[in-house]
Amino acid sequence: MVNGKSEYIQYEVDFIATNGIDKYYIQSAYSIPNEEKNEQETSSLRKIDNSFRKIVIVGDDIEMYTNDNGIVYMGLMQFLMNENIF
């Protein structure tokens, strides 16, 4: 609350997908060449305080991994070709 009024905070995420009761937050980036770009792409995801899966999809062909914040990174083709992402 600010000055006795409820405050609504909105975070920018490229896509939100749902599958039944599960929710997925998806951020897309052409590439993440440095830490500054990584910070820019994941800042909203890190502020979302729930246990739903957070995914960053990049155009580069990368090996899927999960960072220390629980955010999953994967390449676009890997995302499109994997039936078990959701």
C-alpha positions as CSV (number, residue, x, y, z in Angstrom):
1,M,0.0,0.0,0.0
2,V,1.1,3.5,-0.8
3,N,-0.7,6.4,0.9
4,G,-3.5,4.1,2.0
5,K,-4.1,2.9,-1.6
6,S,-3.3,-0.6,-3.0
7,E,-0.4,-0.6,-5.4
8,Y,-0.5,-2.8,-8.5
9,I,2.9,-3.9,-9.8
10,Q,3.1,-5.2,-13.3
11,Y,6.1,-7.0,-14.8
12,E,6.9,-7.3,-18.5
13,V,7.1,-10.9,-19.7
14,D,6.8,-11.8,-23.4
15,F,4.5,-14.8,-23.0
16,I,2.5,-16.5,-20.3
17,A,1.3,-20.0,-21.2
18,T,-1.0,-22.1,-19.1
19,N,-1.6,-25.9,-19.1
20,G,-4.4,-26.7,-16.7
21,I,-3.3,-25.3,-13.4
22,D,0.3,-24.9,-14.4
23,K,1.6,-21.6,-15.7
24,Y,4.8,-20.8,-17.6
25,Y,6.5,-17.5,-18.0
26,I,8.4,-17.2,-21.3
27,Q,10.9,-14.5,-22.2
28,S,12.3,-14.5,-25.7
29,A,15.6,-13.0,-26.9
30,Y,17.5,-13.1,-30.2
31,S,20.7,-13.8,-28.3
32,I,22.2,-13.1,-24.8
33,P,25.8,-12.2,-25.6
34,N,26.7,-10.7,-22.2
35,E,25.6,-10.3,-18.6
36,E,24.0,-6.9,-19.2
37,K,21.6,-8.4,-21.8
38,N,21.0,-11.4,-19.5
39,E,20.0,-9.0,-16.7
40,Q,17.7,-7.1,-19.0
41,E,15.9,-10.2,-20.2
42,T,15.5,-11.9,-16.8
43,S,14.9,-9.0,-14.4
44,S,11.1,-9.3,-14.6
45,L,11.2,-13.1,-14.3
46,R,13.3,-12.9,-11.1
47,K,10.8,-10.5,-9.6
48,I,7.8,-12.8,-10.1
49,D,7.5,-14.5,-6.7
50,N,5.9,-17.9,-7.4
51,S,6.9,-21.4,-8.2
52,F,5.8,-21.5,-11.8
53,R,8.4,-22.3,-14.4
54,K,10.3,-19.5,-16.0
55,I,11.9,-20.0,-19.4
56,V,14.2,-17.9,-21.6
57,I,14.2,-18.9,-25.3
58,V,17.1,-17.6,-27.4
59,G,17.6,-17.8,-31.2
60,D,21.1,-19.4,-30.7
61,D,21.6,-23.1,-30.6
62,I,22.4,-23.7,-26.9
63,E,22.4,-26.6,-24.5
64,M,19.4,-26.3,-22.1
65,Y,20.4,-25.3,-18.6
66,T,18.9,-23.9,-15.4
67,N,20.6,-20.9,-13.7
68,D,20.8,-20.3,-9.9
69,N,17.5,-18.5,-9.9
70,G,15.7,-21.5,-11.4
71,I,15.3,-19.9,-14.8
72,V,15.6,-22.4,-17.7
73,Y,17.5,-21.3,-20.8
74,M,17.1,-23.1,-24.2
75,G,17.4,-22.5,-27.9
76,L,14.5,-21.8,-30.1
77,M,14.7,-25.1,-32.1
78,Q,15.0,-27.1,-28.9
79,F,11.9,-25.4,-27.5
80,L,9.9,-26.0,-30.7
81,M,10.9,-29.6,-31.2
82,N,10.5,-30.8,-27.5
83,E,7.0,-32.1,-26.8
84,N,7.7,-32.3,-23.1
85,I,8.5,-28.7,-22.4
86,F,5.1,-28.2,-20.9
